[in-house]
Amino acid sequence: MYRNIIEKLKEWKNKEHWEPLVLTGAHQVGKTYILKEFGEREFSNVTYIDCIG
């Protein structure tokens, strides 16, 4: 599924100096899904850490 947020994340990735990435939004709208999808598409090595619970 294509979402416009992917383009914004690619812009973040292509910056010369990365700033911390903070993705906020309502509960259960796909924040985790989109970050996992972006990580798998754009990086060769991804680690997912869940700090809840």
PQR file of N, CA, C, O and H, with PARSE charges and radii, in Angstrom:
ATOM      1  N   MET A   1       0.846  -1.170   0.000 -0.4000 1.5000
ATOM      2  CA  MET A   1       0.000   0.000   0.000 -0.0000 2.0000
ATOM      3  C   MET A   1       0.897   1.240   0.000  0.5500 1.7000
ATOM      4  O   MET A   1       1.812   1.344   0.817 -0.5500 1.4000
ATOM      5  N   TYR A   2       0.641   2.166  -0.899 -0.4000 1.5000
ATOM      6  CA  TYR A   2       1.428   3.390  -0.987 -0.0000 2.0000
ATOM      7  C   TYR A   2       0.788   4.476  -0.146  0.5500 1.7000
ATOM      8  O   TYR A   2      -0.427   4.671  -0.175 -0.5500 1.4000
ATOM      9  H   TYR A   2      -0.102   2.082  -1.563  0.4000 1.0000
ATOM     10  N   ARG A   3       1.616   5.173   0.598 -0.4000 1.5000
ATOM     11  CA  ARG A   3       1.130   6.288   1.408 -0.0000 2.0000
ATOM     12  C   ARG A   3       2.062   7.477   1.214  0.5500 1.7000
ATOM     13  O   ARG A   3       3.258   7.302   0.977 -0.5500 1.4000
ATOM     14  H   ARG A   3       2.603   5.014   0.622  0.4000 1.0000
ATOM     15  N   ASN A   4       1.525   8.668   1.312 -0.4000 1.5000
ATOM     16  CA  ASN A   4       2.322   9.887   1.129 -0.0000 2.0000
ATOM     17  C   ASN A   4       3.407  10.022   2.181  0.5500 1.7000
ATOM     18  O   ASN A   4       4.432  10.654   1.926 -0.5500 1.4000
ATOM     19  H   ASN A   4       0.554   8.811   1.505  0.4000 1.0000
ATOM     20  N   ILE A   5       3.208   9.450   3.344 -0.4000 1.5000
ATOM     21  CA  ILE A   5       4.205   9.565   4.414 -0.0000 2.0000
ATOM     22  C   ILE A   5       5.541   8.948   3.987  0.5500 1.7000
ATOM     23  O   ILE A   5       6.595   9.373   4.459 -0.5500 1.4000
ATOM     24  H   ILE A   5       2.376   8.937   3.551  0.4000 1.0000
ATOM     25  N   ILE A   6       5.502   7.953   3.102 -0.4000 1.5000
ATOM     26  CA  ILE A   6       6.742   7.331   2.624 -0.0000 2.0000
ATOM     27  C   ILE A   6       7.643   8.383   1.976  0.5500 1.7000
ATOM     28  O   ILE A   6       8.856   8.357   2.182 -0.5500 1.4000
ATOM     29  H   ILE A   6       4.645   7.608   2.719  0.4000 1.0000
ATOM     30  N   GLU A   7       7.081   9.292   1.210 -0.4000 1.5000
ATOM     31  CA  GLU A   7       7.883  10.347   0.572 -0.0000 2.0000
ATOM     32  C   GLU A   7       8.524  11.253   1.618  0.5500 1.7000
ATOM     33  O   GLU A   7       9.682  11.641   1.467 -0.5500 1.4000
ATOM     34  H   GLU A   7       6.095   9.313   1.043  0.4000 1.0000
ATOM     35  N   LYS A   8       7.799  11.590   2.665 -0.4000 1.5000
ATOM     36  CA  LYS A   8       8.359  12.418   3.749 -0.0000 2.0000
ATOM     37  C   LYS A   8       9.479  11.674   4.466  0.5500 1.7000
ATOM     38  O   LYS A   8      10.491  12.276   4.824 -0.5500 1.4000
ATOM     39  H   LYS A   8       6.858  11.274   2.788  0.4000 1.0000
ATOM     40  N   LEU A   9       9.309  10.378   4.679 -0.4000 1.5000
ATOM     41  CA  LEU A   9      10.351   9.585   5.332 -0.0000 2.0000
ATOM     42  C   LEU A   9      11.592   9.474   4.452  0.5500 1.7000
ATOM     43  O   LEU A   9      12.714   9.482   4.958 -0.5500 1.4000
ATOM     44  H   LEU A   9       8.486   9.889   4.388  0.4000 1.0000
ATOM     45  N   LYS A  10      11.398   9.370   3.141 -0.4000 1.5000
ATOM     46  CA  LYS A  10      12.540   9.341   2.227 -0.0000 2.0000
ATOM     47  C   LYS A  10      13.301  10.668   2.264  0.5500 1.7000
ATOM     48  O   LYS A  10      14.531  10.682   2.217 -0.5500 1.4000
ATOM     49  H   LYS A  10      10.486   9.364   2.730  0.4000 1.0000
ATOM     50  N   GLU A  11      12.565  11.784   2.348 -0.4000 1.5000
ATOM     51  CA  GLU A  11      13.215  13.091   2.474 -0.0000 2.0000
ATOM     52  C   GLU A  11      14.058  13.137   3.741  0.5500 1.7000
ATOM     53  O   GLU A  11      15.178  13.647   3.715 -0.5500 1.4000
ATOM     54  H   GLU A  11      11.566  11.772   2.386  0.4000 1.0000
ATOM     55  N   TRP A  12      13.540  12.611   4.848 -0.4000 1.5000
ATOM     56  CA  TRP A  12      14.283  12.561   6.107 -0.0000 2.0000
ATOM     57  C   TRP A  12      15.545  11.728   5.930  0.5500 1.7000
ATOM     58  O   TRP A  12      16.628  12.120   6.365 -0.5500 1.4000
ATOM     59  H   TRP A  12      12.630  12.197   4.869  0.4000 1.0000
ATOM     60  N   LYS A  13      15.393  10.568   5.282 -0.4000 1.5000
ATOM     61  CA  LYS A  13      16.530   9.659   5.085 -0.0000 2.0000
ATOM     62  C   LYS A  13      17.627  10.297   4.239  0.5500 1.7000
ATOM     63  O   LYS A  13      18.811  10.066   4.485 -0.5500 1.4000
ATOM     64  H   LYS A  13      14.513  10.249   4.928  0.4000 1.0000
ATOM     65  N   ASN A  14      17.246  11.092   3.249 -0.4000 1.5000
ATOM     66  CA  ASN A  14      18.220  11.652   2.314 -0.0000 2.0000
ATOM     67  C   ASN A  14      18.868  12.946   2.788  0.5500 1.7000
ATOM     68  O   ASN A  14      19.705  13.502   2.076 -0.5500 1.4000
ATOM     69  H   ASN A  14      16.285  11.279   3.049  0.4000 1.0000
ATOM     70  N   LYS A  15      18.506  13.442   3.969 -0.4000 1.5000
ATOM     71  CA  LYS A  15      19.165  14.629   4.508 -0.0000 2.0000
ATOM     72  C   LYS A  15      20.623  14.312   4.814  0.5500 1.7000
ATOM     73  O   LYS A  15      20.963  13.178   5.150 -0.5500 1.4000
ATOM     74  H   LYS A  15      17.827  12.991   4.548  0.4000 1.0000
ATOM     75  N   GLU A  16      21.468  15.309   4.698 -0.4000 1.5000
ATOM     76  CA  GLU A  16      22.895  15.107   4.970 -0.0000 2.0000
ATOM     77  C   GLU A  16      23.135  14.764   6.441  0.5500 1.7000
ATOM     78  O   GLU A  16      23.945  13.895   6.763 -0.5500 1.4000
ATOM     79  H   GLU A  16      21.192  16.230   4.425  0.4000 1.0000
ATOM     80  N   HIS A  17      22.421  15.456   7.323 -0.4000 1.5000
ATOM     81  CA  HIS A  17      22.560  15.198   8.764 -0.0000 2.0000
ATOM     82  C   HIS A  17      21.186  14.816   9.307  0.5500 1.7000
ATOM     83  O   HIS A  17      20.275  15.643   9.357 -0.5500 1.4000
ATOM     84  H   HIS A  17      21.763  16.162   7.061  0.4000 1.0000
ATOM     85  N   TRP A  18      21.049  13.566   9.710 -0.4000 1.5000
ATOM     86  CA  TRP A  18      19.768  13.089  10.226 -0.0000 2.0000
ATOM     87  C   TRP A  18      19.452  13.730  11.560  0.5500 1.7000
ATOM     88  O   TRP A  18      20.328  13.910  12.407 -0.5500 1.4000
ATOM     89  H   TRP A  18      21.789  12.894   9.669  0.4000 1.0000
ATOM     90  N   GLU A  19      18.211  14.064  11.730 -0.4000 1.5000
ATOM     91  CA  GLU A  19      17.688  14.512  13.015 -0.0000 2.0000
ATOM     92  C   GLU A  19      16.886  13.352  13.586  0.5500 1.7000
ATOM     93  O   GLU A  19      16.504  12.452  12.837 -0.5500 1.4000
ATOM     94  H   GLU A  19      17.500  13.918  11.042  0.4000 1.0000
ATOM     95  N   PRO A  20      16.620  13.343  14.885 -0.5600 1.5000
ATOM     96  CA  PRO A  20      15.798  12.266  15.429  0.2800 2.0000
ATOM     97  C   PRO A  20      14.437  12.233  14.734  0.5500 1.7000
ATOM     98  O   PRO A  20      13.847  13.270  14.432 -0.5500 1.4000
ATOM     99  N   LEU A  21      13.965  11.030  14.494 -0.4000 1.5000
ATOM    100  CA  LEU A  21      12.668  10.851  13.843 -0.0000 2.0000
ATOM    101  C   LEU A  21      11.631  10.546  14.911  0.5500 1.7000
ATOM    102  O   LEU A  21      11.751   9.559  15.637 -0.5500 1.4000
ATOM    103  H   LEU A  21      14.444  10.187  14.740  0.4000 1.0000
ATOM    104  N   VAL A  22      10.612  11.393  15.007 -0.4000 1.5000
ATOM    105  CA  VAL A  22       9.522  11.192  15.951 -0.0000 2.0000
ATOM    106  C   VAL A  22       8.235  11.178  15.147  0.5500 1.7000
ATOM    107  O   VAL A  22       7.876  12.172  14.517 -0.5500 1.4000
ATOM    108  H   VAL A  22      10.514  12.195  14.417  0.4000 1.0000
ATOM    109  N   LEU A  23       7.547  10.059  15.170 -0.4000 1.5000
ATOM    110  CA  LEU A  23       6.292   9.927  14.439 -0.0000 2.0000
ATOM    111  C   LEU A  23       5.160   9.863  15.450  0.5500 1.7000
ATOM    112  O   LEU A  23       5.095   8.945  16.268 -0.5500 1.4000
ATOM    113  H   LEU A  23       7.838   9.251  15.682  0.4000 1.0000
ATOM    114  N   THR A  24       4.272  10.842  15.388 -0.4000 1.5000
ATOM    115  CA  THR A  24       3.161  10.902  16.332 -0.0000 2.0000
ATOM    116  C   THR A  24       1.839  10.804  15.581  0.5500 1.7000
ATOM    117  O   THR A  24       1.771  11.071  14.382 -0.5500 1.4000
ATOM    118  H   THR A  24       4.325  11.588  14.724  0.4000 1.0000
ATOM    119  N   GLY A  25       0.803  10.422  16.292 -0.4000 1.5000
ATOM    120  CA  GLY A  25      -0.514  10.340  15.680 -0.0000 2.0000
ATOM    121  C   GLY A  25      -1.475   9.610  16.595  0.5500 1.7000
ATOM    122  O   GLY A  25      -1.110   9.148  17.676 -0.5500 1.4000
ATOM    123  H   GLY A  25       0.858  10.204  17.266  0.4000 1.0000
ATOM    124  N   ALA A  26      -2.688   9.520  16.144 -0.4000 1.5000
ATOM    125  CA  ALA A  26      -3.737   8.862  16.920 -0.0000 2.0000
ATOM    126  C   ALA A  26      -3.423   7.374  17.110  0.5500 1.7000
ATOM    127  O   ALA A  26      -2.582   6.803  16.415 -0.5500 1.4000
ATOM    128  H   ALA A  26      -2.984   9.896  15.266  0.4000 1.0000
ATOM    129  N   HIS A  27      -4.106   6.781  18.051 -0.4000 1.5000
ATOM    130  CA  HIS A  27      -3.946   5.366  18.372 -0.0000 2.0000
ATOM    131  C   HIS A  27      -4.434   4.498  17.212  0.5500 1.7000
ATOM    132  O   HIS A  27      -5.513   4.733  16.669 -0.5500 1.4000
ATOM    133  H   HIS A  27      -4.789   7.244  18.616  0.4000 1.0000
ATOM    134  N   GLN A  28      -3.648   3.507  16.838 -0.4000 1.5000
ATOM    135  CA  GLN A  28      -3.986   2.495  15.826 -0.0000 2.0000
ATOM    136  C   GLN A  28      -4.314   3.063  14.447  0.5500 1.7000
ATOM    137  O   GLN A  28      -5.335   2.725  13.849 -0.5500 1.4000
ATOM    138  H   GLN A  28      -2.771   3.317  17.279  0.4000 1.0000
ATOM    139  N   VAL A  29      -3.430   3.933  13.955 -0.4000 1.5000
ATOM    140  CA  VAL A  29      -3.608   4.462  12.599 -0.0000 2.0000
ATOM    141  C   VAL A  29      -2.532   3.965  11.637  0.5500 1.7000
ATOM    142  O   VAL A  29      -2.560   4.312  10.456 -0.5500 1.4000
ATOM    143  H   VAL A  29      -2.601   4.207  14.441  0.4000 1.0000
ATOM    144  N   GLY A  30      -1.582   3.158  12.118 -0.4000 1.5000
ATOM    145  CA  GLY A  30      -0.570   2.567  11.246 -0.0000 2.0000
ATOM    146  C   GLY A  30       0.827   3.125  11.386  0.5500 1.7000
ATOM    147  O   GLY A  30       1.640   2.961  10.475 -0.5500 1.4000
ATOM    148  H   GLY A  30      -1.558   2.876  13.077  0.4000 1.0000
ATOM    149  N   LYS A  31       1.138   3.777  12.492 -0.4000 1.5000
ATOM    150  CA  LYS A  31       2.477   4.364  12.672 -0.0000 2.0000
ATOM    151  C   LYS A  31       3.549   3.280  12.685  0.5500 1.7000
ATOM    152  O   LYS A  31       4.557   3.398  11.988 -0.5500 1.4000
ATOM    153  H   LYS A  31       0.478   3.910  13.232  0.4000 1.0000
ATOM    154  N   THR A  32       3.346   2.249  13.455 -0.4000 1.5000
ATOM    155  CA  THR A  32       4.327   1.169  13.535 -0.0000 2.0000
ATOM    156  C   THR A  32       4.439   0.453  12.198  0.5500 1.7000
ATOM    157  O   THR A  32       5.541   0.152  11.738 -0.5500 1.4000
ATOM    158  H   THR A  32       2.527   2.153  14.022  0.4000 1.0000
ATOM    159  N   TYR A  33       3.316   0.185  11.584 -0.4000 1.5000
ATOM    160  CA  TYR A  33       3.307  -0.501  10.283 -0.0000 2.0000
ATOM    161  C   TYR A  33       4.131   0.274   9.261  0.5500 1.7000
ATOM    162  O   TYR A  33       4.970  -0.307   8.573 -0.5500 1.4000
ATOM    163  H   TYR A  33       2.421   0.429  11.958  0.4000 1.0000
ATOM    164  N   ILE A  34       3.898   1.578   9.158 -0.4000 1.5000
ATOM    165  CA  ILE A  34       4.570   2.365   8.125 -0.0000 2.0000
ATOM    166  C   ILE A  34       6.069   2.465   8.404  0.5500 1.7000
ATOM    167  O   ILE A  34       6.868   2.458   7.468 -0.5500 1.4000
ATOM    168  H   ILE A  34       3.217   2.050   9.717  0.4000 1.0000
ATOM    169  N   LEU A  35       6.458   2.558   9.663 -0.4000 1.5000
ATOM    170  CA  LEU A  35       7.892   2.615   9.972 -0.0000 2.0000
ATOM    171  C   LEU A  35       8.579   1.284   9.683  0.5500 1.7000
ATOM    172  O   LEU A  35       9.702   1.262   9.178 -0.5500 1.4000
ATOM    173  H   LEU A  35       5.809   2.564  10.423  0.4000 1.0000
ATOM    174  N   LYS A  36       7.913   0.176  10.001 -0.4000 1.5000
ATOM    175  CA  LYS A  36       8.489  -1.138   9.668 -0.0000 2.0000
ATOM    176  C   LYS A  36       8.611  -1.298   8.155  0.5500 1.7000
ATOM    177  O   LYS A  36       9.638  -1.762   7.660 -0.5500 1.4000
ATOM    178  H   LYS A  36       7.001   0.193  10.411  0.4000 1.0000
ATOM    179  N   GLU A  37       7.582  -0.921   7.431 -0.4000 1.5000
ATOM    180  CA  GLU A  37       7.582  -1.015   5.972 -0.0000 2.0000
ATOM    181  C   GLU A  37       8.689  -0.136   5.375  0.5500 1.7000
ATOM    182  O   GLU A  37       9.422  -0.578   4.490 -0.5500 1.4000
ATOM    183  H   GLU A  37       6.748  -0.544   7.834  0.4000 1.0000
ATOM    184  N   PHE A  38       8.807   1.085   5.850 -0.4000 1.5000
ATOM    185  CA  PHE A  38       9.843   1.996   5.386 -0.0000 2.0000
ATOM    186  C   PHE A  38      11.234   1.426   5.671  0.5500 1.7000
ATOM    187  O   PHE A  38      12.110   1.453   4.806 -0.5500 1.4000
ATOM    188  H   PHE A  38       8.211   1.444   6.569  0.4000 1.0000
ATOM    189  N   GLY A  39      11.428   0.919   6.866 -0.4000 1.5000
ATOM    190  CA  GLY A  39      12.719   0.346   7.218 -0.0000 2.0000
ATOM    191  C   GLY A  39      13.114  -0.811   6.328  0.5500 1.7000
ATOM    192  O   GLY A  39      14.263  -0.902   5.896 -0.5500 1.4000
ATOM    193  H   GLY A  39      10.717   0.897   7.569  0.4000 1.0000
ATOM    194  N   GLU A  40      12.172  -1.695   6.051 -0.4000 1.5000
ATOM    195  CA  GLU A  40      12.468  -2.849   5.199 -0.0000 2.0000
ATOM    196  C   GLU A  40      12.763  -2.436   3.761  0.5500 1.7000
ATOM    197  O   GLU A  40      13.603  -3.047   3.100 -0.5500 1.4000
ATOM    198  H   GLU A  40      11.239  -1.621   6.402  0.4000 1.0000
ATOM    199  N   ARG A  41      12.081  -1.404   3.276 -0.4000 1.5000
ATOM    200  CA  ARG A  41      12.282  -0.952   1.891 -0.0000 2.0000
ATOM    201  C   ARG A  41      13.567  -0.160   1.702  0.5500 1.7000
ATOM    202  O   ARG A  41      14.235  -0.304   0.678 -0.5500 1.4000
ATOM    203  H   ARG A  41      11.399  -0.907   3.813  0.4000 1.0000
ATOM    204  N   GLU A  42      13.922   0.673   2.673 -0.4000 1.5000
ATOM    205  CA  GLU A  42      14.977   1.662   2.480 -0.0000 2.0000
ATOM    206  C   GLU A  42      16.318   1.332   3.135  0.5500 1.7000
ATOM    207  O   GLU A  42      17.325   1.960   2.806 -0.5500 1.4000
ATOM    208  H   GLU A  42      13.379   0.789   3.505  0.4000 1.0000
ATOM    209  N   PHE A  43      16.355   0.369   4.048 -0.4000 1.5000
ATOM    210  CA  PHE A  43      17.593   0.050   4.756 -0.0000 2.0000
ATOM    211  C   PHE A  43      17.872  -1.445   4.653  0.5500 1.7000
ATOM    212  O   PHE A  43      16.950  -2.261   4.622 -0.5500 1.4000
ATOM    213  H   PHE A  43      15.537  -0.140   4.315  0.4000 1.0000
ATOM    214  N   SER A  44      19.138  -1.788   4.601 -0.4000 1.5000
ATOM    215  CA  SER A  44      19.501  -3.207   4.497 -0.0000 2.0000
ATOM    216  C   SER A  44      19.474  -3.907   5.853  0.5500 1.7000
ATOM    217  O   SER A  44      19.378  -5.133   5.911 -0.5500 1.4000
ATOM    218  H   SER A  44      19.887  -1.126   4.626  0.4000 1.0000
ATOM    219  N   ASN A  45      19.557  -3.144   6.945 -0.4000 1.5000
ATOM    220  CA  ASN A  45      19.590  -3.732   8.272 -0.0000 2.0000
ATOM    221  C   ASN A  45      18.651  -2.930   9.172  0.5500 1.7000
ATOM    222  O   ASN A  45      18.850  -1.730   9.358 -0.5500 1.4000
ATOM    223  H   ASN A  45      19.635  -2.148   6.898  0.4000 1.0000
ATOM    224  N   VAL A  46      17.629  -3.583   9.730 -0.4000 1.5000
ATOM    225  CA  VAL A  46      16.633  -2.904  10.545 -0.0000 2.0000
ATOM    226  C   VAL A  46      16.430  -3.683  11.837  0.5500 1.7000
ATOM    227  O   VAL A  46      16.368  -4.912  11.825 -0.5500 1.4000
ATOM    228  H   VAL A  46      17.467  -4.558   9.579  0.4000 1.0000
ATOM    229  N   THR A  47      16.326  -2.965  12.951 -0.4000 1.5000
ATOM    230  CA  THR A  47      16.006  -3.573  14.239 -0.0000 2.0000
ATOM    231  C   THR A  47      14.764  -2.910  14.783  0.5500 1.7000
ATOM    232  O   THR A  47      14.676  -1.683  14.804 -0.5500 1.4000
ATOM    233  H   THR A  47      16.377  -1.966  12.961  0.4000 1.0000
ATOM    234  N   TYR A  48      13.804  -3.700  15.224 -0.4000 1.5000
ATOM    235  CA  TYR A  48      12.566  -3.188  15.813 -0.0000 2.0000
ATOM    236  C   TYR A  48      12.583  -3.453  17.302  0.5500 1.7000
ATOM    237  O   TYR A  48      12.755  -4.596  17.726 -0.5500 1.4000
ATOM    238  H   TYR A  48      13.876  -4.697  15.207  0.4000 1.0000
ATOM    239  N   ILE A  49      12.406  -2.415  18.105 -0.4000 1.5000
ATOM    240  CA  ILE A  49      12.385  -2.534  19.554 -0.0000 2.0000
ATOM    241  C   ILE A  49      11.082  -1.951  20.058  0.5500 1.7000
ATOM    242  O   ILE A  49      10.781  -0.784  19.805 -0.5500 1.4000
ATOM    243  H   ILE A  49      12.266  -1.486  17.761  0.4000 1.0000
ATOM    244  N   ASP A  50      10.302  -2.760  20.774 -0.4000 1.5000
ATOM    245  CA  ASP A  50       9.019  -2.326  21.339 -0.0000 2.0000
ATOM    246  C   ASP A  50       9.241  -2.041  22.818  0.5500 1.7000
ATOM    247  O   ASP A  50       9.542  -2.953  23.588 -0.5500 1.4000
ATOM    248  H   ASP A  50      10.547  -3.708  20.979  0.4000 1.0000
ATOM    249  N   CYS A  51       9.097  -0.791  23.216 -0.4000 1.5000
ATOM    250  CA  CYS A  51       9.340  -0.392  24.613 -0.0000 2.0000
ATOM    251  C   CYS A  51       8.065  -0.351  25.448  0.5500 1.7000
ATOM    252  O   CYS A  51       8.094   0.104  26.591 -0.5500 1.4000
ATOM    253  H   CYS A  51       8.853  -0.050  22.590  0.4000 1.0000
ATOM    254  N   ILE A  52       6.962  -0.812  24.904 -0.4000 1.5000
ATOM    255  CA  ILE A  52       5.704  -0.834  25.627 -0.0000 2.0000
ATOM    256  C   ILE A  52       5.492  -2.218  26.216  0.5500 1.7000
ATOM    257  O   ILE A  52       5.715  -3.234  25.556 -0.5500 1.4000
ATOM    258  H   ILE A  52       6.938  -1.182  23.975  0.4000 1.0000
ATOM    259  N   GLY A  53       5.058  -2.239  27.468 -0.4000 1.5000
ATOM    260  CA  GLY A  53       4.686  -3.514  28.077 -0.0000 2.0000
ATOM    261  C   GLY A  53       5.811  -4.218  28.617  0.5500 1.7000
ATOM    262  O   GLY A  53       5.651  -5.309  29.163 -0.5500 1.4000
ATOM    263  H   GLY A  53       4.877  -1.414  28.004  0.4000 1.0000
TER
END
